[in-house]
Amino acid sequence: MKWYADRSPRLARQVVADLLAVAWMWFWVTVALAVGDAVRTLRAPGDGLVDAGRNLSETFGDAAAKARDVPLVGDQLADALDRGKSAGGTLSDAGGAQIDAVETTALWLTVAFIALPLAFLLITWLPLRLRFARRAAVARRLRDQGRYDLLALHALNTLSLRDLAAFPGDPVEGWRRQDAEVVKALADRQLKASGVHPSGIHPSGVHP
């Protein structure tokens, strides 16, 4: 893979685009974490319920343990106090359920605030970068292998009519005759379009 162009203007644009993509994700990750922290502040009532229920259970539990030492009515009194202990447990469970709901909401909001911008990059920025990287890598390989005729042929199939009309004479006929100058010009144009420096292109180096 070749991720960046050889020439400065296009290279600068690619670097800026990549930095903007990183800044974009950094911004949304920061927002996502802030949103998650903000939602988690809503768990305070749940924490209060858990603490209150725990204290209530401990209080009734201690009272029930002491009540059992009371002659005659100790067991009945302890059973009554145990019901208060169970009420404390119910209160703690309610608080725990509220905490779980808040934590789950915070988690999924954080994931959503990260996943959606990331998905945007995956369907916009990343395909463009991958397409350039593959095309540039193939163009560089063809250049290094001396397959300038293939580069020229690809230029004939991809250049606009205006670009083709700018060539002196008939570039198609020149390619068919393997005219070294025409093949060089077409191959150079394709390499530049692919972000690859056309070094090593020589008229005498046309692949037969």
Residue pairs with C-beta under 8 A, 6 or more apart in sequence:
1 133
1 134
1 137
2 133
2 136
2 137
2 140
2 195
2 196
3 14
3 129
3 132
3 133
4 11
4 14
4 15
4 195
5 11
5 14
5 132
5 136
5 195
5 196
6 195
6 196
6 197
7 192
7 195
7 197
10 195
11 195
14 129
14 132
17 125
17 129
18 129
21 121
21 125
24 117
24 121
25 114
25 117
25 118
25 121
28 113
28 114
28 116
28 117
28 118
29 114
31 113
32 109
32 110
32 111
32 112
32 113
32 114
33 110
35 106
35 109
35 110
35 113
36 106
36 107
36 109
36 110
37 106
39 102
39 105
39 106
39 109
40 102
40 103
40 106
42 102
43 98
43 99
43 102
43 103
45 95
45 98
46 95
46 96
46 97
46 98
46 99
46 102
47 95
47 99
48 95
49 91
49 92
49 94
49 95
49 98
50 92
50 95
50 96
50 99
51 95
52 88
52 91
52 92
52 95
53 88
53 89
53 90
53 91
53 92
53 93
53 94
53 95
54 88
54 92
55 88
56 84
56 85
56 87
56 88
56 91
57 85
57 88
57 89
57 92
58 88
59 84
59 88
60 81
60 82
60 84
60 85
60 87
60 88
61 81
61 82
61 85
63 81
63 84
64 77
64 78
64 79
64 81
64 82
64 85
65 78
67 74
67 77
67 78
67 81
68 74
68 75
68 77
68 78
70 77
132 195
135 194
135 195
136 194
136 195
136 196
138 194
139 151
139 190
139 191
139 194
139 195
139 196
140 194
140 196
142 148
142 150
142 151
143 151
143 187
143 191
143 196
143 198
143 200
143 201
144 200
145 207
146 205
146 207
147 207
148 183
148 184
148 187
148 201
148 205
148 206
148 207
149 175
149 178
149 183
149 187
149 206
149 207
150 207
151 186
151 187
151 190
151 191
152 175
152 182
152 183
152 186
152 187
152 190
153 175
153 186
154 190
155 186
155 187
155 189
155 190
155 193
156 164
156 171
156 172
156 175
156 186
158 190
158 193
159 186
159 189
159 190
159 193
163 189
164 171
167 174
167 182
167 185
167 186
169 182
171 182
171 185
171 186
174 181
174 182
174 183
175 182
175 183
175 186
178 206
178 208
180 203
180 204
180 206
181 203
183 203
183 206
184 201
184 202
184 203
184 206
187 198
187 201
188 198
188 201
191 197
191 198
191 201
192 198
